[in-house]
Amino acid sequence: MASKTTINFDGEVEAALEELAALDGTKRLAIKRSLLAEVKRRRRSRALLDLVASWEAGEGPIDTEHLEWADTLLDRQGVDR
């Protein structure tokens, strides 16, 4: 069942929406795709955190040496943290 929501955008959000609409064709499609993409991103992030917590519950905490290695790898790949 479809529903309707009204959202007021400030200038920054309106500019972002215009940028996405140029890629997706319409504001409506840009909003839908962006919303779905964000939900998927958050689900993946939650699943990864759950995986780490599960692993640590069975194996113990990840040691500092491994975390430093992972940070170096992420930095080298330009991953935002």
PLY file of the C-alpha trace (Angstrom):
ply
format ascii 1.0
element vertex 81
property float x
property float y
property float z
element edge 80
property int vertex1
property int vertex2
end_header
0.00 0.00 0.00
1.40 3.38 -0.98
1.67 6.25 1.45
2.55 9.91 1.12
4.97 11.90 3.28
5.81 15.59 3.10
9.42 16.59 3.75
10.85 20.12 3.87
14.42 20.40 2.57
17.01 23.03 3.39
19.31 24.33 0.65
21.97 21.67 1.12
19.50 18.79 0.90
17.69 20.36 -2.04
21.01 20.69 -3.91
21.82 17.05 -3.15
18.39 16.00 -4.42
18.87 17.99 -7.63
22.21 16.23 -8.15
20.61 12.81 -7.63
17.63 13.68 -9.81
20.02 14.51 -12.65
21.35 10.95 -12.36
18.06 9.15 -11.72
15.72 11.19 -13.92
13.21 12.46 -11.38
13.21 13.64 -7.78
10.76 10.92 -6.83
12.96 8.17 -8.27
16.08 9.72 -6.71
14.47 9.76 -3.27
13.23 6.16 -3.58
16.60 4.83 -4.77
18.51 6.77 -2.14
16.24 5.59 0.65
16.54 1.96 -0.40
20.33 2.26 -0.81
20.67 3.72 2.69
18.59 0.95 4.22
20.77 -1.66 2.48
23.95 0.10 3.65
22.74 0.19 7.25
21.71 -3.47 7.14
25.17 -4.44 5.85
26.83 -2.37 8.57
24.65 -3.95 11.26
25.32 -7.45 9.89
29.08 -6.80 9.96
28.93 -5.54 13.55
26.87 -8.58 14.52
29.41 -10.87 12.82
32.32 -9.29 14.70
30.45 -9.48 18.01
29.62 -13.14 17.38
33.22 -13.95 16.46
34.55 -12.14 19.54
32.06 -13.98 21.76
33.55 -17.28 20.65
37.20 -16.36 20.13
37.75 -13.40 22.45
38.41 -9.77 21.58
40.34 -8.87 18.46
43.89 -7.99 19.52
45.43 -4.54 19.07
47.98 -5.77 16.53
45.27 -7.03 14.21
43.22 -3.82 14.61
46.29 -1.73 13.72
46.88 -3.91 10.64
43.25 -3.45 9.60
43.44 0.34 10.11
46.57 0.51 7.94
44.88 -1.53 5.22
41.75 0.64 5.29
43.85 3.83 5.19
45.82 2.53 2.21
42.56 1.78 0.38
41.13 5.22 1.23
38.18 3.84 3.20
36.34 6.41 5.33
35.99 5.44 8.96
0 1
1 2
2 3
3 4
4 5
5 6
6 7
7 8
8 9
9 10
10 11
11 12
12 13
13 14
14 15
15 16
16 17
17 18
18 19
19 20
20 21
21 22
22 23
23 24
24 25
25 26
26 27
27 28
28 29
29 30
30 31
31 32
32 33
33 34
34 35
35 36
36 37
37 38
38 39
39 40
40 41
41 42
42 43
43 44
44 45
45 46
46 47
47 48
48 49
49 50
50 51
51 52
52 53
53 54
54 55
55 56
56 57
57 58
58 59
59 60
60 61
61 62
62 63
63 64
64 65
65 66
66 67
67 68
68 69
69 70
70 71
71 72
72 73
73 74
74 75
75 76
76 77
77 78
78 79
79 80
